[in-house]
Amino acid sequence: TRHFHSNQAKGSRPNRIRSQPFHQHPTQTHRFSSPVAVPLNHYPIRLKKNTMKNLRSCLAKASILSAAVLQTCHGFYAPGVRPYEFAEGEEVPMKVNSLTSIHTQLPKDYYRLPFCRPTGGPKMASENLGEFLTGNKIQNSPYSINMLREVYCQVLCQVTLTKLEAHTLATHIKYGYHNNWIIDNLPGASVGLSGSGQQQTHYAGGFPIGFTAQDTKEMYVYNHVNIILEYHNPEGKDGHRVVGFAVEPMSIAHEYAGGYEWDGESSEGFTKPLDVCETNEHISRDMINGFKRVAPGENIIYTYDVTWEYSETAWASRWDVYLSEDHMVPAQVHWYSITNSILVVLFLSLLVVSILVRSLRRDIAGYNAMAALTDEEKEEELDESGWKLVHADVFRPPSNYPMAFCIMVGSGAQIGLCAFFTICCAAVGFLSPARRGSLMTATLIFYMLCGCLAGYVSSRLYKSFRGRQWQMCTLATATAFPGLCFMIFIFFNTILAFFRSTASVPFLDLVIVAAMWCCVSIPLVFLGAYFGYKEESMEFPTVTSTIARAVPEPSFFMKPLVGISMAGMVPFAAAYVELFFIMTSLWMDQFYYVFGFTLVVFVILLITCAEVTVLLCYYQLCAENHRWWWFSFFASGSTAAYTFIYSFFWFRSLEASKMLITYMLYFGYMFLICTAMFLVTGSVGALTSLWFIRKIFGTIKVD
């Protein structure tokens, strides 16, 4: 499904770049369905006399905020670079990026394959840190393109395949590798024919380097390209701006007219006519009389055409067709999923709030009434049960690994705030795909700056637990999750270097990342911890007893493991549809730019996690289980477990190769992503539960 069939049916070359889009991946024709109905959510509340009045006010404000946020859900972006006007005849440089394949996830250097090289050898274009970390390797190319100058069947070079080169090229065609060309910061869209023979265009992922014959299984290389460029004349400017770029690849068994044989070096071969080419006429598919086979000893003649077409598309909106994929996935799909999730969350929130308000009001009234009874009357009420009975133990520090709890909550708060800032910047257009690597660079910068929050949160919790090893707690907060990511990244980077993949980051960039971590991130964590330990210790409304209360044997449905395993279903269902698009963008080289939807889904995910965790903690306290610290963290964090399980099913969409490294890269990085998600959702659940429990125990009278 990844390959074109541009030589398997006859047809004419499209007149416009924006032809009908084809579904390049099987997952993109998937029918989307809304999340199914799930168990009730809930919402933390303030227990006062005017609770319902405050609730209505909060919901009104939330509705206004939601409406404002949804306004950013359109595909808006800032172009980000200054437009360049080309004079007629001026050179328009074309650059080549790494070869990519969704089946191997191993980007390769373009000039590793037997393609034409520029005079003087390839030269690297300037790249930022984010481009290196994401496997981009942009270099110059030998193609000569000039503004408004048509090119007809221009010979570029001739390559005679050795046995090794033929095997390498055939292997890359087999694994579905794609070229990624760039002109004026625009990636080349790919024009071809679908299986039914219709002309279709795909705007992401580049175009294939060749195809495999379905009957003979022989490999054929695309050795001719029709480069289709669109230009626009802005008002008040003398030059022309490039606003569209597409490539139509073809496989042609070129032969020189008259039986001429070229040695690949003499200048005469660049001017001799080819049998397929006609004077002042661009090559079309109906002119092809044979495909170029990949085999040792074959002479591959690379040629290209250049076509210029005027377009009314303005320079500032030239990326729109890339971001929307020419409306291949209707915006209604995103809107339907978001609207469905919002309505479900609001409905369940109202329902759960009503339940909690009614139950807690009854409980608090009963407990406060007991406080006014005489000793004889209290003895008659000794069989009373409920969450008040654990008031002397509910704020007891975790009996197992209290320092680890503080570290994980602090790390989750840091990652969550980093994700929020990054998505917000992308939603307002600061992180455009036009700026390659900007998303990765922004994520690293925001993560480092949010280290202050990690140190502050972990230190505040650890001080409330009366821990004494604060240096160890702060150091572990600064190094635990980043250290795990860095070690896995170094491991994969070493393996990728043996595969000669461009995803292998140069040593200097590794040193830069390590320096950013050691010199910026870690000091900021210690700075936040300094202010956290300087604050007064967190006050709790009840006094913790010396001896812990025994936890009675719970029923099956009240067992902590059952609650943890079921808690993550609701948040996962709320974010499932948008998660599909994010996974497609991450692993299938697709552009993802509906960050407004992502922001809404992210907020819904956190709210749902908080609601579910508060409700489950309330029922655990009613069952006289005061060990809620780790329970609240794992209950909310179980959303990441469902996401990781979902990644196993989604992996089939890649039609991955049988290379072990592909499986290692996919599941290794998905493990890191789900670990970060586990820390974020777990910290939200734990901190929300802490706020909720402090509120309800602060409203009752205890001896």
C-alpha positions in Angstrom: 0.0 0.0 0.0 3.0 2.3 0.4 4.2 2.1 -3.2 3.0 4.0 -6.2 1.7 2.3 -9.3 2.8 5.2 -11.5 4.0 2.9 -14.3 1.3 0.3 -14.2 -1.5 2.2 -15.9 -1.7 4.8 -18.6 -2.7 8.3 -17.9 -1.8 11.9 -18.4 0.2 14.1 -16.1 -1.9 16.2 -13.8 -2.2 19.9 -14.6 -2.3 20.9 -11.0 -0.5 19.8 -7.8 -3.7 19.7 -5.9 -5.2 16.6 -7.4 -7.2 14.0 -5.5 -5.4 12.6 -2.4 -4.8 8.9 -2.2 -4.8 6.9 1.0 -1.1 6.0 1.3 -1.5 4.0 4.5 -4.1 1.4 5.2 -4.9 3.0 8.6 -6.0 6.2 6.9 -9.0 4.6 5.5 -10.0 3.4 8.9 -13.6 4.2 10.0 -13.5 6.2 13.2 -15.9 5.6 16.0 -16.6 7.6 19.1 -15.6 6.2 22.5 -18.2 4.0 24.0 -20.1 4.7 27.1 -18.0 4.1 30.2 -18.5 4.1 34.0 -19.2 7.3 35.8 -16.6 9.9 36.2 -16.5 12.3 39.2 -15.3 15.7 40.2 -13.5 16.9 43.4 -15.6 19.4 45.3 -15.6 22.0 48.1 -18.0 21.0 50.9 -19.7 24.2 51.9 -23.2 25.2 52.3 -23.3 26.9 48.9 -21.6 23.9 47.2 -24.1 23.7 44.3 -24.0 27.4 43.7 -20.2 27.3 43.5 -20.5 24.3 41.2 -22.8 26.1 38.8 -20.4 29.0 38.7 -17.4 26.8 38.0 -19.3 25.0 35.2 -20.2 28.3 33.6 -16.6 29.4 33.7 -15.5 26.1 32.3 -17.9 26.4 29.5 -16.6 29.8 28.5 -13.0 28.6 28.8 -13.8 25.6 26.6 -15.3 27.7 24.0 -12.3 30.0 23.9 -9.9 27.0 23.7 -11.9 25.4 20.9 -11.3 28.5 18.8 -7.7 27.5 18.5 -8.6 24.1 17.1 -8.5 25.3 13.5 -5.3 24.6 11.5 -3.6 27.9 12.2 0.1 28.4 12.0 2.6 31.1 11.7 4.7 30.8 8.5 7.8 31.4 10.5 10.3 32.4 7.9 10.6 35.4 5.6 9.4 34.8 2.1 12.0 34.9 -0.7 11.2 36.4 -4.1 13.1 34.7 -7.0 13.8 36.7 -10.1 13.1 35.1 -13.5 15.9 32.8 -14.3 17.3 32.8 -10.8 18.5 29.4 -9.4 15.9 27.7 -7.1 18.0 25.3 -5.0 16.6 21.9 -4.3 17.8 19.9 -1.2 17.4 16.3 -0.3 16.6 14.9 3.1 17.1 11.5 4.6 15.4 8.5 3.0 12.6 7.2 5.3 10.5 4.0 5.6 7.6 3.4 7.9 8.4 -0.3 7.7 11.9 -0.1 9.2 11.9 3.2 11.1 15.5 3.6 10.0 16.2 6.8 8.1 19.2 6.5 5.7 21.5 9.0 4.1 20.3 9.9 0.6 23.7 9.5 -1.0 24.1 6.0 0.4 22.2 4.7 -2.6 23.5 4.9 -6.2 22.0 8.3 -7.0 23.5 11.3 -8.9 25.8 13.4 -6.8 26.4 17.2 -7.0 29.6 18.6 -8.4 32.1 18.8 -5.5 30.3 16.2 -3.4 27.3 16.6 -1.1 27.3 19.5 1.4 25.3 19.6 4.6 22.7 22.3 5.1 22.7 24.1 8.4 20.5 22.2 10.9 19.3 22.9 14.4 19.5 20.5 17.4 15.9 19.3 16.9 16.6 18.3 13.3 19.6 16.1 14.3 17.6 14.5 17.1 14.7 13.6 14.7 17.0 12.0 12.1 17.0 14.8 9.5 20.0 15.1 7.2 19.5 17.8 4.6 22.1 18.1 1.8 22.4 19.8 -1.5 21.4 18.1 -4.8 22.7 18.0 -8.4 19.3 19.2 -9.9 19.5 22.5 -11.7 16.2 24.4 -11.4 15.7 28.1 -12.4 12.6 30.3 -11.8 10.1 30.0 -14.7 12.5 28.0 -16.8 11.0 24.8 -18.2 13.2 21.7 -18.4 12.5 18.8 -20.8 14.0 15.4 -20.2 17.3 16.7 -18.9 20.0 14.0 -18.4 21.4 14.2 -14.9 23.9 11.4 -14.8 24.4 7.7 -15.5 25.2 5.1 -12.9 26.4 1.6 -13.6 25.3 -0.7 -10.8 27.8 -3.0 -9.1 26.6 -6.2 -7.4 26.7 -4.4 -4.0 24.9 -1.3 -5.2 22.2 -3.3 -7.0 21.6 -5.4 -3.8 21.5 -2.2 -1.6 19.1 -0.4 -3.9 16.8 -3.4 -4.3 16.7 -3.9 -0.5 15.7 -0.3 0.1 13.0 -0.6 -2.6 11.7 -3.7 -0.9 11.5 -2.0 2.4 9.5 0.9 0.9 12.0 3.8 1.3 10.9 7.2 0.2 12.8 10.3 -1.1 12.2 13.5 0.8 13.1 16.5 -1.3 12.8 20.2 -0.3 12.5 23.4 -2.3 12.2 26.8 -0.5 11.4 24.9 2.7 8.5 23.1 1.1 8.6 19.2 1.1 7.9 17.6 -2.2 4.4 16.1 -2.5 4.1 12.8 -4.4 2.0 12.5 -7.5 1.1 9.0 -8.8 -1.6 6.5 -9.6 -3.7 4.5 -7.2 -4.4 0.9 -7.7 -7.5 1.8 -9.6 -5.5 4.1 -12.0 -6.7 7.4 -10.6 -4.2 10.3 -10.3 -3.7 11.0 -6.7 -1.4 13.1 -4.5 0.0 12.6 -1.1 1.6 15.5 0.8 3.5 13.8 3.5 6.2 11.1 3.6 7.9 11.9 0.3 7.8 9.7 -2.8 9.1 6.1 -3.3 12.5 5.3 -4.8 11.1 2.4 -6.8 8.5 -0.3 -6.9 8.2 -4.1 -6.9 6.5 -5.9 -9.8 3.6 -7.9 -8.3 3.9 -10.8 -10.7 7.7 -11.3 -11.1 8.7 -9.6 -7.8 11.5 -7.8 -9.6 12.6 -4.4 -8.4 12.4 -1.3 -10.6 13.9 2.1 -9.8 12.2 5.5 -10.4 15.0 7.1 -12.5 12.9 10.0 -14.0 11.0 12.7 -12.1 8.6 15.3 -13.3 9.1 18.2 -10.9 6.0 20.3 -10.8 6.4 23.8 -9.2 3.7 26.4 -8.5 4.6 30.1 -8.2 2.7 33.2 -7.1 3.3 36.9 -7.9 2.7 39.0 -4.7 1.4 42.5 -5.2 4.0 45.1 -5.1 6.9 42.7 -5.5 9.0 42.2 -8.6 10.0 38.5 -8.0 8.1 35.3 -7.8 7.4 33.1 -4.7 7.3 29.3 -4.7 3.9 28.1 -3.3 3.7 24.5 -4.4 6.1 21.6 -5.0 5.3 18.1 -6.2 7.2 15.2 -7.8 5.8 12.6 -10.2 8.2 9.7 -10.3 8.6 7.3 -13.3 10.6 4.3 -14.2 11.9 4.4 -17.7 14.4 2.1 -19.5 16.2 4.9 -21.2 18.2 4.3 -24.3 20.0 6.8 -26.6 18.7 7.3 -30.1 20.8 5.7 -32.7 22.3 3.1 -30.4 24.7 5.6 -28.7 26.4 4.3 -25.6 27.5 6.7 -23.0 30.4 6.2 -20.6 28.7 8.5 -18.0 31.5 11.1 -18.0 31.8 12.8 -21.4 29.8 15.9 -22.0 28.4 14.5 -25.2 26.0 12.3 -23.2 24.2 15.3 -21.7 23.1 16.5 -25.1 22.4 13.3 -27.0 18.6 12.7 -27.5 17.0 9.8 -25.7 14.5 7.6 -27.6 11.6 8.3 -25.1 12.1 12.1 -25.1 10.6 14.5 -27.5 11.6 18.1 -28.2 9.9 20.7 -25.9 7.5 18.1 -24.5 7.3 16.8 -21.0 7.4 13.0 -20.5 4.1 11.4 -19.7 3.3 7.8 -18.8 1.9 6.9 -22.2 5.4 7.6 -23.7 7.0 4.9 -21.5 8.0 1.7 -23.4 9.7 -0.2 -20.5 10.7 0.1 -16.8 14.2 0.3 -15.5 15.1 -2.9 -13.7 17.6 -3.1 -10.8 20.3 -5.6 -11.5 24.1 -5.8 -11.4 25.7 -4.2 -14.5 22.6 -2.2 -15.4 23.2 1.4 -16.6 20.7 3.7 -15.0 20.3 7.1 -16.7 18.6 9.6 -14.4 16.6 12.3 -16.0 14.1 15.0 -14.9 11.5 17.5 -16.2 10.6 20.8 -14.6 7.2 22.4 -15.0 6.2 25.8 -13.7 2.5 26.7 -13.1 0.9 29.9 -11.8 -1.2 29.6 -8.6 -3.4 32.0 -6.7 -2.3 30.4 -3.4 -0.6 33.1 -1.2 2.8 32.3 0.3 1.5 32.5 3.8 -1.1 29.7 3.2 1.1 27.4 1.0 1.4 24.9 3.9 -2.4 24.6 4.3 -2.7 21.7 1.9 0.2 19.8 3.6 -1.3 20.2 7.1 -4.8 19.2 6.0 -3.5 16.5 3.6 -6.0 18.1 1.1 -8.8 17.3 3.5 -8.2 13.6 3.3 -9.3 13.2 7.0 -12.3 15.6 7.4 -12.2 18.0 10.3 -15.6 16.7 11.3 -13.8 13.5 12.6 -11.8 15.6 15.1 -14.8 17.7 16.0 -17.0 14.7 16.5 -14.5 13.0 18.8 -13.8 16.1 20.8 -17.5 17.0 21.2 -18.3 13.5 22.2 -15.6 13.4 24.8 -16.5 16.8 26.2 -20.2 15.9 26.5 -19.4 12.6 28.2 -17.0 14.2 30.6 -19.4 17.0 31.5 -22.3 14.7 31.9 -20.4 12.2 34.1 -18.9 15.1 36.1 -22.3 16.5 37.0 -23.6 13.0 37.9 -20.6 12.2 40.0 -20.6 15.6 41.7 -24.2 15.1 42.7 -23.4 11.6 44.1 -20.4 12.9 46.1 -22.2 16.0 47.4 -25.2 13.9 48.6 -23.0 11.2 50.2 -20.5 13.5 51.8 -23.1 15.9 53.1 -24.9 13.0 54.8 -21.6 11.6 56.2 -20.4 14.9 57.5 -23.7 15.7 59.1 -23.7 12.3 60.8 -20.2 12.5 62.0 -20.6 16.0 63.4 -23.8 14.9 65.1 -21.9 12.1 66.8 -19.4 14.6 68.2 -22.1 16.3 70.1 -23.3 13.0 71.8 -22.6 12.0 75.4 -20.2 9.2 76.1 -23.0 6.8 76.8 -24.6 7.6 73.5 -21.3 7.2 71.7 -20.9 3.7 73.1 -24.2 2.8 71.4 -22.8 4.0 68.1 -19.6 2.0 68.2 -20.7 -0.1 65.2 -20.5 3.0 63.0 -18.3 2.6 59.9 -17.1 4.9 57.2 -14.2 7.2 56.2 -14.1 9.1 59.5 -12.8 6.0 61.3 -9.4 6.3 59.5 -8.9 10.0 60.4 -5.9 9.1 62.6 -4.2 7.2 59.7 -5.3 8.8 56.5 -2.4 11.3 56.4 0.2 8.7 57.5 3.1 8.7 55.0 3.3 5.8 52.6 4.6 2.7 54.3 6.5 1.6 51.2 9.0 3.8 49.4 7.9 7.3 50.4 10.9 8.9 48.7 10.0 7.1 45.4 6.5 8.5 45.7 7.8 12.0 46.0 10.2 11.6 43.1 7.5 10.2 40.8 5.0 12.9 41.6 7.6 15.6 41.1 8.7 14.2 37.8 5.1 13.8 36.6 4.4 17.5 37.5 7.4 18.5 35.5 6.5 16.5 32.4 2.9 17.5 32.6 3.7 21.3 32.7 6.2 20.8 29.9 3.6 19.0 27.7 1.0 21.7 28.4 3.4 24.6 27.4 4.6 22.7 24.3 1.0 22.0 23.1 -0.1 25.6 23.8 2.8 27.0 21.7 2.1 24.5 18.9 -1.7 25.4 19.0 -1.0 29.1 18.5 1.4 28.4 15.6 4.8 29.0 17.1 5.9 25.4 16.4 5.1 25.0 12.7 6.2 22.0 10.6 7.9 24.6 8.5 10.4 24.9 11.3 11.8 21.3 11.2 12.9 20.2 14.6 11.2 23.1 16.4 8.8 20.8 18.3 11.7 18.6 19.7 13.8 21.7 20.5 10.9 23.4 22.3 10.1 20.2 24.3 13.7 20.0 25.5 13.8 23.6 26.5 10.4 23.5 28.4 11.4 20.3 30.1 14.5 21.9 31.5 12.8 25.0 32.6 10.1 23.1 34.4 12.7 21.4 36.6 11.9 24.0 39.2 8.4 22.6 39.6 9.7 19.1 39.9 12.1 20.0 42.7 9.4 22.1 44.5 6.7 19.4 44.4 8.9 16.6 45.5 10.5 18.6 48.3 7.1 19.7 49.7 5.8 16.2 49.8 9.0 14.7 51.2 9.1 17.4 53.9 5.5 16.6 54.9 6.5 12.9 55.1 9.3 14.0 57.5 12.0 12.6 55.4 15.6 13.3 56.2 17.5 12.3 53.0 16.4 15.5 51.1 19.7 15.6 49.1 19.1 12.1 47.8 15.4 12.9 47.0 16.3 16.0 45.1 19.1 14.3 43.1 16.9 11.4 42.2 14.1 13.8 41.1 16.6 15.5 38.8 18.1 12.3 37.3 15.7 9.4 37.5 13.4 9.9 34.5 15.9 12.0 32.4 18.6 9.3 33.2 16.3 6.5 32.0 15.6 8.4 28.8 19.2 9.2 28.2 20.4 5.7 28.7 17.8 4.2 26.3 18.6 6.9 23.8 22.3 6.2 24.0 21.7 2.5 23.6 19.6 3.0 20.5 21.9 5.6 19.1 24.8 3.2 19.3 22.8 0.5 17.4 21.7 3.1 14.8 25.3 4.1 14.2 26.1 0.5 13.3 23.2 0.6 10.8 24.6 3.9 9.4 21.2 5.5 9.9 20.8 9.3 9.9 18.8 8.8 13.1 22.1 8.3 14.9 22.9 11.6 16.6 26.4 13.0 16.2 28.6 12.9 19.3 28.8 16.7 19.5 25.0 16.9 19.8 25.0 14.3 22.5 27.4 16.4 24.4 25.1 19.4 24.0 22.1 17.5 25.3 24.1 16.2 28.2 25.4 19.7 29.0 21.8 21.1 28.9 20.8 18.4 31.4 23.7 18.7 33.8 24.2 22.5 33.6 20.6 23.7 33.4 18.0 21.1 34.3 19.6 19.6 37.5 20.5 23.1 39.0 16.9 24.2 38.4 15.5 21.1 40.2 17.8 21.9 43.2 16.6 25.5 43.0 13.0 24.5 43.2 13.8 22.0 46.0 15.4 24.9 47.9 12.3 26.9 47.9 10.2 23.8 48.7 12.2 23.0 51.8 12.2 26.6 52.8 8.4 26.6 53.0 6.5 25.6 56.1 5.6 21.9 56.3 2.3 20.9 54.9 -0.4 21.0 57.5 -3.0 18.2 57.8 -6.4 18.7 59.5 -6.1 15.5 61.6 -3.4 14.1 63.9 -1.7 10.9 62.9 -1.7 8.2 65.6 1.4 6.3 66.6 0.2 2.8 65.7 -1.4 2.2 62.3 -4.9 1.0 62.1 -5.4 -2.5 60.6 -7.1 -2.5 57.2 -10.1 -4.9 57.1 -10.4 -7.5 54.3 -12.2 -5.8 51.4 -14.7 -7.3 49.1 -13.6 -8.3 45.6 -14.6 -5.1 43.9 -13.1 -3.0 46.6 -9.7 -4.6 46.3 -7.1 -2.0 45.3 -5.8 -4.0 42.3 -9.3 -4.2 40.8 -9.8 -0.4 41.1 -6.4 0.3 39.6 -7.0 -2.0 36.7 -10.4 -0.5 35.9 -9.5 3.2 36.5 -7.6 3.8 33.3 -10.4 2.8 31.0 -12.3 6.0 31.3 -9.5 8.5 30.5 -8.2 6.2 27.7 -11.6 6.1 26.1 -11.9 9.9 26.2 -8.6 10.3 24.3 -8.6 7.2 22.0 -9.6 8.8 18.7 -7.1 11.6 18.9 -4.4 9.2 20.0 -4.9 7.3 16.7 -3.9 10.5 14.8 -1.0 11.2 17.0 0.4 7.7 16.6 -0.1 8.0 12.8 1.9 11.2 12.8 4.6 9.9 15.0 5.3 6.6 13.2 4.0 7.1 9.7 5.8 10.4 8.7 2.5 12.3 8.6 2.1 16.0 9.4 0.1 16.6 12.6 -1.0 20.1 13.2 -4.4 20.0 14.9 -2.8 20.9 18.2 -5.9 22.8 19.3 -7.7 19.5 19.4 -4.7 18.0 21.2 -4.9 20.7 23.9 -8.5 20.0 24.5 -7.9 16.2 24.6 -5.0 16.7 27.0 -7.1 18.8 29.4 -10.0 16.3 29.2 -7.6 13.5 29.9 -6.2 15.2 33.1 -9.7 16.1 34.3 -11.0 12.6 33.8 -8.0 11.1 35.6 -8.6 13.4 38.5 -12.3 12.6 38.7 -11.9 8.8 38.5 -9.1 8.8 41.1 -11.1 10.9 43.6 -14.1 8.7 43.4 -12.1 5.5 43.8 -10.2 7.0 46.8 -13.5 8.0 48.4 -14.8 4.4 48.2 -11.5 3.1 49.5 -11.7 5.3 52.5 -15.3 4.2 53.1 -14.0 0.7 53.1 -11.6 1.8 55.9 -8.5 1.5 53.7 -6.2 4.4 54.6 -3.4 3.4 52.3 -4.4 5.7 49.5 -1.1 7.4 48.5 0.2 4.8 46.0 -3.4 3.7 45.2 -4.2 7.2 43.9 -1.0 7.3 41.8 -1.4 3.9 40.2 -5.2 4.2 39.6 -4.7 7.4 37.6 -1.5 6.2 36.0 -3.1 3.0 34.7 -4.2 5.0 31.7 -0.6 4.6 30.4 -0.9 0.8 30.7 -4.0 0.9 28.4 -2.1 3.1 25.9 0.9 0.7 25.9 -1.4 -2.2 25.3 -3.1 -0.3 22.5 0.3 0.3 20.9 0.7 -3.5 20.4 -2.5 -3.6 18.3 -1.6 -0.4 16.4 1.8 -1.8 15.5 0.2 -4.0 12.9 -0.6 -0.9 10.9 3.1 -0.3 10.2 3.5 -3.6 8.3 6.9 -3.6 9.9 9.9 -5.4 8.5 11.3 -8.5 10.2 14.3 -6.5 11.4 14.8 -6.8 15.2 15.8 -3.1 15.4 12.4 -2.0 14.1 10.7 -3.7 17.0 13.2 -2.4 19.5 12.8 1.2 18.3 9.0 1.1 18.3 8.4 -0.6 21.6 11.4 1.0 23.3 10.2 4.6 22.5 6.6 3.7 23.2 7.7 2.4 26.6 9.3 5.8 27.3 6.2 7.7 26.0 3.9 5.6 28.2 6.3 6.0 31.2 6.0 9.7 30.8 2.3 9.4 30.5 2.2 7.2 33.6 4.0 9.8 35.6 1.9 12.7 34.4 -1.5 11.0 35.0 -0.3 9.5 38.2 0.8 12.8 39.7 -2.5 14.4 38.7 -4.4 11.7 40.5 -2.2 11.8 43.6 -2.3 15.6 44.0 -6.0 15.8 43.3 -6.7 13.1 45.9 -4.5 14.8 48.4 -6.5 18.1 47.9 -9.8 16.2 48.1 -9.0 14.3 51.3 -7.6 17.3 53.1 -10.9 19.1 52.3 -13.3 16.4 53.5 -11.4 15.7 56.7 -11.1 19.4 57.4 -14.9 19.6 57.6 -15.5 17.1 60.4 -14.9 17.4 64.1 -12.6 14.8 65.6 -11.3 14.3 69.1 
